[in-house]
Amino acid sequence: MDRNIYRGRLERWDDDKGFGFVRPESSSKEIFIHISALKNVSRRPVVGDVISFRVEADDKGKSRAANAAIAGVPIIKPRSAKVREKKKKGRSSPFSGLVLLVVISVAGYAGFDSWRSRQAVAVGNAGAIAEPVPKTWDNAERYQCDGRTHCSQMTSCEEAKFFIRNCPNTKMDGDGDGVPCERQFCNRW
């Protein structure tokens, strides 16, 4: 046994105040012990416990127990040591969880946007009889679903056809034949 480590029995203990006195095996003089000297023990001390400790002087020069442990009582690891162990075992950091959340959000939004576009086309083509106008990059760049729904808001037959086939809730095909704005732009005569 290390000469600087002593063993003794806890003679008195005030659990409310968190201190007591240990009588070393090799001396009749009691040594003061504070709960802070018993770091990381899994339970509070009780009178009669065998305690191993080092002796140090306090601010006033009096002897007190330090770095103490209760014989037979397990030492628990401090929280900071547990955190370090988890990181060593390869647990992911909160940052990697955030990156995963962003990736899932972007993928979800892209999927939703694609679904919404398909729904808009389905609603715009409901009841259409006429053959669809082929989508070109020119049409896609020139026109955009922006909430317009009536013929009076259109500027050409081509624009009206784009809106009725690609945008939801349009009201440009009153007779349901698939040809929008027949009186203004897309007359068949």
Buried (B, 14 or more C-beta within 10 A) or exposed (E): EEEEEBBBBBEEBEEEEBBBBBBBEEEEEBBBBBBEBBEEBEEEBEEEBBBBBBBEEEEEEEEBBBBBBBEEBEEEEEEEEEEEEEEEEEEEEEEEEEEEEEEEEEEEEEEEEEEEEEEBBEEBEEEBEBEEBEEEEEBEEEBEBEEBBEBEBBEBBBBBBBBBBBBBEBEBBEEEEBBBBBEBBBEEE
